[in-house]
């Protein structure tokens, strides 16, 4: 997909990678919108923010941890520096 959204950046805690649940859900919504060629309303949850470890993120998206690393590394350097 040429209009594929950028994968969210992880947070490093205690030497391990974690993602915010809300960022992952927002990424899933953007992927669906890009695949369908439509807009999907972005919903922001009122729940307490949870952190998801790397192995669970890889399982949710259906790829291995190496591919997860490639997704993180695949982001343009200018965008990473801006965040």
Residue pairs with C-beta under 8 A, 6 or more apart in sequence:
1 34
1 35
3 34
4 31
4 34
5 27
5 30
5 31
5 34
6 75
6 79
7 27
7 71
7 72
7 74
7 75
8 19
8 20
8 23
8 24
8 26
8 27
9 72
9 75
9 80
9 83
10 17
10 18
10 19
10 54
10 72
11 17
11 18
11 19
11 20
11 51
12 18
13 51
16 53
16 54
17 53
17 54
18 51
18 52
18 53
18 54
19 51
19 52
19 54
19 57
20 49
20 50
20 51
20 52
21 45
21 47
21 49
21 50
21 51
21 52
22 44
22 45
22 49
24 52
24 57
24 60
25 45
26 42
29 40
29 42
29 43
30 40
32 40
33 39
33 40
52 60
54 65
54 68
55 65
57 68
58 64
58 65
58 67
58 68
61 68
